[in-house]
Structures are given as structure tokens and as C-alpha cells.
Amino acid sequence: MADRRTRAVGQFVVGFLVATAVELFLFDVPLPRALALGAAIGVGLGLGWYLTADGEADE
């Protein structure tokens, strides 16, 4: 179970960083909005992966 949570947190962090960087540099979005959108996308990726992942798949 801990591996599954760790992977979900990793998905969140990667999604947050990539989405925030894309919004800041490609779309020239203000920083507070870019952080909020990045967090929303990161939560979606992390939670989606956590809910759909099979706990035994990594073994």
C-alpha cells in the first residue's frame, strides 16, 4: 500500500511541476493562477493513478 501512495504522490509532483511550467512559460499565465491550475492537474493525475492502480502490479 505504501508503494501505491508513494507512486501517487510522485504522479502529483510531476503533474504539478509540468503543468505549472507549461502554463507559466507557454501560456504566460500569472503565477498564482498557474500554481492553482498546476495543483488541480497534479491532484487529478495523482488521485486518478491511485484509484485505478492495482496494488500488486508493481511486483
Backbone torsions as a table, in degrees:
resi	resn	phi	psi	omega
1	MET	NA	-38.6	-179.1
2	ALA	-64.7	-36.1	178.0
3	ASP	-63.6	-37.8	179.8
4	ARG	-66.0	-42.0	177.8
5	ARG	-66.6	-41.3	179.3
6	THR	-61.2	-43.5	178.9
7	ARG	-65.3	-39.0	178.4
8	ALA	-64.9	-40.2	177.1
9	VAL	-65.3	-40.2	176.6
10	GLY	-61.5	-42.0	177.2
11	GLN	-62.3	-40.8	177.5
12	PHE	-60.9	-48.7	-176.5
13	VAL	-62.4	-46.5	179.7
14	VAL	-63.5	-45.5	178.4
15	GLY	-61.0	-42.2	179.0
16	PHE	-62.6	-49.3	-177.4
17	LEU	-65.0	-45.6	-179.0
18	VAL	-66.2	-46.7	-178.6
19	ALA	-63.9	-41.7	179.3
20	THR	-64.9	-43.7	179.5
21	ALA	-63.8	-43.0	179.2
22	VAL	-62.6	-44.8	-178.8
23	GLU	-65.8	-39.5	-179.1
24	LEU	-69.8	-47.3	-170.1
25	PHE	-92.8	-33.2	-179.6
26	LEU	-90.2	-39.0	-174.6
27	PHE	-105.7	-1.3	176.9
28	ASP	51.9	47.6	179.1
29	VAL	-85.4	142.1	176.2
30	PRO	-58.5	150.6	-173.8
31	LEU	-55.6	-47.8	-179.2
32	PRO	-61.4	-38.7	178.9
33	ARG	-70.1	-39.3	178.4
34	ALA	-63.4	-40.6	178.6
35	LEU	-66.0	-40.8	179.5
36	ALA	-66.0	-44.7	178.7
37	LEU	-66.7	-38.8	177.4
38	GLY	-62.9	-40.3	177.8
39	ALA	-65.6	-41.4	179.4
40	ALA	-63.8	-42.8	178.9
41	ILE	-67.9	-41.0	177.7
42	GLY	-61.8	-43.0	177.5
43	VAL	-62.7	-42.1	178.6
44	GLY	-60.8	-44.5	179.6
45	LEU	-66.9	-48.3	-177.8
46	GLY	-63.9	-46.9	-179.0
47	LEU	-68.6	-40.5	177.4
48	GLY	-61.3	-42.5	179.0
49	TRP	-67.0	-42.2	-177.7
50	TYR	-62.5	-41.2	-176.2
51	LEU	-76.5	-25.7	-176.6
52	THR	-102.3	-10.0	-175.9
53	ALA	-77.0	143.9	174.5
54	ASP	-90.9	125.6	-176.6
55	GLY	-61.8	-24.6	-178.2
56	GLU	-93.8	-2.5	-173.0
57	ALA	-70.4	-27.5	-176.6
58	ASP	-79.9	-10.2	-176.1
59	GLU	-85.0	NA	NA
